[in-house]
Amino acid sequence: MEKQDYSQFKQKVQDASDIVEVISSYVPLQKRGRDWWACCPFHGEKTPSFSVSKDKQFFYCYGCHAGGDVFTFVEKMDGCTFPEAVKKLAERAGIQVPRFYRTARDEKKEKEKEELLKVNSLATDYFRACLNKTDFGATAKRYLHDRGITDEIIERFSLGASLQGFGSLIKNMAKKGITPEAMHKAGLVREKNGRYMDFFIGRVMIPIKDPRGNVIAFGGRVMGDDQGPKYLNTGETVLFQKRETLFGLDVAIKAIRAARYSILVEGYMDAISLHAAGVTNAVASLGTAFTKEQAKMLRSAAPTLVFSYDSDAAGLRNAVRAVSIANAEGLETRVLVVKDAKDPDEYVRKFGAEAFQELARSAVRGTEFQIRYAISQNNISDMAGKARAVSNILPYLHECPGDILREEYIRLTARLLVMDEGLVRSEYERYRRDAAGKRLRDERYEARRAAQETTPAAEQKAEVPEKKELERGPLADAERGLLMVSLYRPSFIKEAEAKYGAVGYSSEVRSSLAQKISSRTKRERLADVKELFAASTEDEKSELALVLSLKSDETDTETLRRMATDCVKLIRRTALQKEYERHSLLVDKLVDDPEALKRELNLLMDLKGKIKDTYG
């Protein structure tokens, strides 16, 4: 019964998870014809070769050959198991995960999340009421207005205020049945000597939300410089991890997708000020260094990321590091450096949104910014200083996506340092060889260490697997063509085989796929593609995605019949030619056996005639 329930649940999740909508939440898609296209998220590329079919509900990359259904995509993108992918998509679609699917640990964690969301929601309402209905709130609102933050922006970001008493929030929440212990778990109160006190006192309150708009944490800002730490944030909880959170993404996502780029600032007040000025594609990190998790979130929204950090020394260093992280995740990066202001907030208030947008449009490319920064940190008046600058720049050249851009940056480095371009290039080639050697040594070391730490039964998992590439060539393409026909018109294959002979598959993967298609195809009806993907291995999913991509809307019945004939002929001819070659080698060994020699010669003549027929 459980197996049937799980199958029904999985099917319900798949029906509710349109593959175009799901993938577009990770990768910006553009429609061309009936399909959607993007640069592949699984390997670096500049020209889109990653296609998504809404009609057939599958994806396929013509570059790295990754392919599959919506579950496969989430598995690959999030690095999770199939059951985890099903669960993630269920939660995304708002489908209740059945009890049989959840462990006791899952249920405990989900219950804790629900309780914290409730606490945060009630606290948000309270802070907003304090802003709008108290004397202290009036002071806080004037502070926001003076910074150019309008009532509309206050409402958009659910801004509020925390009163100056040590127990104001605790007393209010108690009336709603929320205990101090629950508030402590949410990071809203602190405990000292057995007593609970409000954590946020006398501050403007900024709810921190997840991409769905749920409040997962809070930030609080003082309204003067002599009132303790300028910013306070909720500590990390089961809801809130700083490295996986971007402030303002819930309100900025539409603008980011429309603009095709995001702007990242260091603090939430910077982001709020930019939105107030009309720059609505801005988000912020939360006082932490930029992370690869944040880079992945932004890459799923738009292909380009503009960093706009503070203009002080720390801000510039942070930008240099952040560019490398973003580049590694496949983002095109730019860096905007504000002048005559310490941060984006001050700049936009002094010079306006249009001036800031112009800076964003003319922002320097990320790698170029890194190169110029490295040069600025060295005295390049002599060759020793230039050599140090080149040494600092080499890692940035190595991270550069593609040889063409790297060559451009090598020329830029040489020009800025007024030195021979060939010297820079030779230094880079030496660095590249050393880096490749180090990477190989590290991989071997990790493989040996893993092998030593694993049990005999698990040793196979410790091996470093070779990357599998889909087989190419006329025979492989013919077999894929035959699989495609078998999905739509299997009788055409039988017609061709009746004339030219039965054929098989040279690949175990395609042979297995053919059996699965055959068992699910009845009376010329297309096999259930969703069911096929669910029943296939990773290699089979890649093959199936490529097979499905062979059929376009213009592939009519006659084309399918011709394709079946051509594919059967080529596969049959290849098999016959191999057989002919094998028997030809036997002839030379049978010169002393006239009877056996005669049989082989007759067989060769027969094979030759059959081969000729396949050209017919």
N, C-alpha and C positions, 0 to 999 in steps of 0.2 A: 504493500500500500504506500509506504514511504517513497519508494522509487517512482511510482506513478505520480504521487503528489509533487515530487521534485521536478519531474519532467513537465508537468503542467505549469508549475511556478516558473521554470526556466523559459518555457514558451511564452508565457504571459509577459515576462520581462523583455524578451526579444521583440515581441510584437509592439511593445511600448517604447522601444529604443530605436528610433530611426537612425540609421548609420550616418547620414549626412549631418543631422543635428548633433549627434554625439561627437563625431570627429571634428566638426567646426568649433566645438567648445575647447578643443585642444590645438587645432591647426586652422589658420584662415584658409577657407576654400573659395575658389572662384569657378563659376559655371562656364563650361565650354561645350556647346551642343547639349546632349542629354546628361552628360556626366559632370562631376566636379573634380577640380584639380588643385594640387598644392605642391610645394617643395616637400619632399619626404621627411617626416620627423624621425626616421630611423637611420638616416645617413645624410651626410652633408651634401647639399647640391644647391645650385643657383637657378637651374631651369626646372620647372615643375614636371615630375614624371610619376607623381603619386595620384592615382585616379580613384574616385569613389563613385559607385553606381547606386543611385537611389532605387532604381527599378529592381535590381538584383540583390541589393543590400550586401555588397561586398566591397572591399578595397584591394588595390593591387599597385605595387610600385614597379615600374619597368626598369628602374635602376638597380635596386638591391633585391628585387623579386619577393619582397615581403607581401603577404596577402592573407585574406581571411574575412571573417564576418565581424560583427560589432564586438563580440566577446574577445576574439583574437586581438583586435585593436587595443582594447583596454588592457588585456594581459600584457601586451608588448609595451604599451605606453607607460603603464603604471608599475610594471615589473611585478605583477601579482599572479596568483594562480587562477585557474578557470573558475572555481567556486567563488573566489574573492571578486573576480570580474563580474560575475552574475549578481553578487550582493551589491556591489557599487552601482551597477546600472539599475538595480531595483530601487535603491535609495534615491538615485537621481530621478527616477520616474515617479517617485512617491508611492511605490508599491510596498505594502507591508511584508517584511521578510517572515516567512512561516516559522513557527516555533521549532519545528523539526530541523530547521536549517541553522538555528542559533545554538551555540554552546552556552553553558552557564556563565562563562566569562563574558561572552558577547552580551548576554542579557543584562548582566551587572553593569557593564560599561555603557550600554544604551540607556539604562535607567538613570545612571549618574549623569549622562549628557542631557537627558530630558529635564532632570531636576535643575541642572545648572542653567540651561536655556530659560527655564521658567524664572529662576532667580534673577538672571540678567535682564529679562524682559520687564519684570516688575521694577527693577532698579532703574532701568531706562525711563520708564514712565514717571517714577518719582523724581529723578534728576530733571526731567523736562518740566515737571510741575513746579519745581523749585525755581527754575529759570524764569518761568512765566508768571508766577503767582506770589513771589516773595520780594522783600526789599533787597536782600542780597542778590537775588536773581536779576533785579533791575540793574544793579551795578555791573553784574556779569554781562548782561545784554549790551549795556553801553560800551563795555570793553570790546565786545565782538563787533559792534557797529563801527567803533573807531578804527578797527582793523579792516574795514570794508566788507565785513561779513554780514550779509543781509538776512532778513527774517526768512526769506525763501531758502537760503543756504542752511540756516539754522535748522529749518524743518527737514531739508533734504538729508542732512547728516545726523538728525535726531539729537542735536546738541542740548546740553543741560547744565546744571550747576549743583555742586555739593555744598551744603550749608556749613557754617563754621563750628557747630557743636560736635562733640565727640561721639554722640549717640543718636543723631538725627535719623540717619538711614536705618539703624537697628530698630528704633522705636516704630518707624513707619512700616517696615517690612514685617515686624511682629504682628501688626494688625491684620496682615494678609496671610498669616500662618507660616512665615518663613523664619526658621530658627537661625541664631547666630552661627551655629555650626555649619549650616548649609551656606550661609553667606561667606564664611571663612574658606570653604572649599572653592567658592567662586572668586576669592581674592578681594572681596569687598570690605572685609573687616580684618583687623589684626588682634592677636591675643597676647596679653601681657599679664603675668601673675594670675592667671585664671579669669581675667576680665577681658571682655571684647570691646573694641572701639572701632569707630568708622576708620577706614583706611584713607579715604579721600575727604579732605576737610578744606572748605573755602576755595574751591577750584572750579574752573570751567570744565565740564565733563564731556568727553568725546567717546561715544560708543564705538568699539571696533567690531566690524561685522565680517562674516564670511561671505563668499561670492553670492550666496542665496539671500543675504540680507539678515541673517540671524545674528544677534548680538552675542559675541563669544568672549569679549573682554572690554576693559575700559582704559582710557587714558585721562589724566587730569592735568590741567595747566594752571599755574598760579597767575595772578593778574598784576604782579609786581615782581621786583628782583630781589626783595629781602624777605621772602616768605617761604624759605626752604627750597628744596629742589624744584627747578622750573617745571619739569615733567615727572609724573609718576605713572607707571603702567601696572595693570594687573599682572600678577605672576602667572607662569604657565600652568595650564590645567589640562584636563582631558579634552577640552574644547579648543584650547588656544595654545599654539606653538608659534613663537615669533618667526622662526625660519620658514614656516609654511604659510605665513599670513602677509597680505598686502592691504594696507589701509586704503579704503575708497574704491576698491575694485568693483564692489557691488553697484556703485553709482556711475563708475567710469567706463564699464565694459562696452556699452553701446558706442560711446564716443571713440574709444580706442579702435574698435573694429571699423568704424566709419573713416577715421583718419588714417588707418593702417599703421599707426605707431602709437606707443605709449610714452609718457614722460614720468620718470621716477625721481622723486625728491626724497630727502632724508627724514622729514618729520611730518606728522599729520597736519600741523598748522600750516605748513607750506602747501600741502595738497588742498586743504580747505580754502586758503586764500586764492590759489589758482582757479579753483572752481568758481569762487565768488567773482573773479575777474572774467569768467567765461572760458577759461582753459579747462575743459571738462574731461580731457583724456589723461589727467594726472593721477598718480597713485603714490603711496609712500611706504617705505620700509619703516620698521618700528624701533629705531635706535640701535639696530644690529647691523652687522655687515651684510651686504647683499649675498644671497644664497642661491644655489642651483635650483632649489625648489621654487623660489620666487621667479627665477629665470624661466622655468618650465611653464609656470602659470601665465607669464606675460607672452611667451612664445605662442601659446595656444590662442591668444587674443589677437596678435598682430605680429608681422615679421620684423619690425624695427623697434628698437628701444632707445630713447634719448635719456641719458643721465643728466640730471640737473642738481648737482650737489652744492653745498656751501662753497664759497670761493676761498676759504682759508686753506692752510696747508693740509689739515686733516681731511677736508672735503676732497681736495685734489688727489690725495693718496687713496682715499676710498674709491674714487672714480676709476683710478688706474687698475685697482684690484677687481672692481666690479665688471669692467669691460672684459677681462679675461674669462670670468665666470659666464657672462652672457654669450661671448663668442663660442665658448665650448658647448653651449646648449643650442647653437644654430641661429642665434639672433643676429641681425645686422645692428651694429651699435653706433651711436653718436654721443658726443659729450657737449653739453651746453654749459659754458662758464659765464656766469653773470658778472658784470663789471659795475662799479660804482654802487654796489650793494653787497651785503654780507651773505644773503641767501635769496632764493626765489620769492619768498614772501615779501621781503623788503623791496625787491626789484619791481615786482608787479604793482605794488602800492605806489611806488615812486614814478614809474614810467608807463604803466598800463599794460593791458593784455596783448594789444597788437604788437608792441615792442618785444614782449616776451615771445610771442608766436614767431616773430621774425628771427629771433635768436634761435629758436627751436629749428626752424627751417634751414638755417645756415650753420647748424652745429657741426663741428668737425667730426670726421669719422673716428671711431673708437681707437683703432690701432694707430692712426696718425696722432691722436691725443697722447697715447702712451709714449710714442717716439719723442714727441716734443717735450713731454714731461721729463723723460729720462735725460734728454740733452740739457734741460734747464737745471738739473740737479748735479751737473758736472762742470768743472772749469775746462772748457774746450779750447783754451788759448794755446795749449800745447798738445803734442801727439799723445802723451800719456793720458790726458783728460779725454781726448777723443776715443782712445782705446777703451777706457772705462765706460764711456757712453755707449759704444757699440756693444760691449759685453752686456750692459743692462738691457739693450734693445733686442738682442738675439732671441730671448724667449717669446717676445711679442711677435717677431717675424715667424717663429715656429708655430705659433697658435693661429696664424693667419689662414683663413679658409680659401685655399686655392693658390696655384702657382702664379697666376696672372696678377692678383692683388699683391702677392708677396714680392714679385719683381718690382711693382710700382713702389712699394714701401722701401725696398732696398735702394732704389734710385733716390727716393725722398731723403732717406738717412744720409746717403753720400752727399747730396746737395746741401743739406742743412749743416753737415759737419765739414763741408768743403774738403772732401777727400775722395780718393779714387773709388769708383763704384765697384771695380773688380775686387778690391780689398774687402769691402763689406760683404760681397757675395761669397768670397772664399772663406771668410770667418763664419758666415752662416752655414755653409756646407759642412765645415768641420763640426760646428755645434750640432747640426742635424745628425751626422754620423754618430757622434758621441751619445746623443739622446736616444737614437735607435738602439745602440749597443746596450745602454743602460736599461732601456725598456725590456729588451730581450733577456738580460740577466735577471731583472726583477721578476719577469714572468716565470723563468725557470726556477728561481728561488721559491716563489710562491707555490708553484706546482709541486716541488719537492717537499716543502713544508706541509702542504695539504695532504700529500700522500703519506707522510710519516704520522700525521695526526689522525687519519681515518682508520676505521676498522677494515679488515679484508673485504667484507661485504659491500662497503661503501667506497672502496678504492677507485672504482670506475668514475665516480662523481668528481674525484679530485683531479682527474686528467683535464688538461686544457683542451677543449674541443676545437677542432678546425671549423672555420666558418664554411657552411655548406652553400654552394652556389647552384642555382638551377642549371641543369644540363642544357646545352645549346646544340644546334645542328639540325640538318634536314630530317633525320629519323625522329629525333625528339619532338620536333615541330609537327611532324606528321601524326605522331601518336597523340599529341595534344589536340590536334584537329579532329582526330577520330573520337576522342573523349567529348569534345564539344558537340559533335554530331550525335553522339549517344545520349546526350542530355535532351536533345530536341526531336530527333528523327532516327531512332535506333534501327528502324526497318531498312533505312538506306544502307546501313553497314552490312546487313544480312544480304541485301541485293548484290552489293559489290563482292562480298565474300563468296557468294554462290558462283560468281563468274571467275574470280581470280584465286580463290582459296582462302581458308581461314587465316587470320593473323593474330599475333599475340603482342605483348609489350616487352621491350627490352629493359624497362625500369620497374623495380619492385613497387615503387611508390605509385606509378601510373597503372600498373597491373592491379594493385589493391584498390585504387580509386575506381577503375573500370568495374570491378566486382561490386563495389558499393553502389555505383550508379545503376548497374544492371538490376540489382536487387530492389531498387527503389523506383524504377521506371516501368510503368505499366501502360500498355495500349497507347503508345505514342504520346504519353503525357510527361511533361517535364518532371524530372526527379525533384523532390523537395530540397532546394538548395540549402535552406537553413538546417535541415536534418543532416544533410551531407557534411556541412561544416562541423556540426556538433559531433559527428561520428568519426571525424578525420584526425590524423596526427598533424603535428606542426608542418612537416614536409608536405603532406597531402593537401593541407589548407593552402599553402603557397602555390602548388600545382593547380588546384581547383580554381583559385582566383585568376591565374593566368589563363586557364581554359575558358572561364566565363568571359574574360575580356576579349576573346577572339570573335565573339558574335556581336555585330552591330545591328541597328534597326534596319539597315539595308540588306541584311543577309536573308534573302528569300528562300523559298523551298527548293528551287532549282539549284541555287548556289550550294545549299546544304547537300543535295544529292551529288553534285559534282565534287564537292569537297570529300565526301565519303569515298567516292570512287578513286580520286587522286591519292588520298591517304592510304587506302588499302593497297593500291598498286605499288606505292613507294615502299611501304612496310614489307609487303610480300616480296618485292624485287630485292630488297636488302637481305632478307632472310635467304632467298634462293641463291643470291650471289655468294653469300658466306658458305652455303652448302656446296656450291659449285667449286669454290676455292679449296674446300676441305677434301673433296673427292679428287680434285686434280692432283693434289699432293700424293694421294694413294696410288695413282696410276704409275708413277715412277717406281714404286716399290713392288709392283706386281708383274714385272717383265718376265719372271720365271714361272708364272702361273697363268697360262693362256685363258683358262675358263674364267678366273676371277677378273682378269684384265678386260675380257669381253663384257662382263657384267658392269664393270665400272664405266667403260666407254659408252655403253648403252644408257647408263644412268646419267652420264654427263650430257649426252645428246638430249635426253628428256628434260633435264634441268635447263639446258640452253633454250629449248623451245618454250618452256614456261616463262623464262626470263624475258624472252622476246615478246610473249603475249602481254606481259605487264607494261611494255612500252606501247602496245597496240593502240 
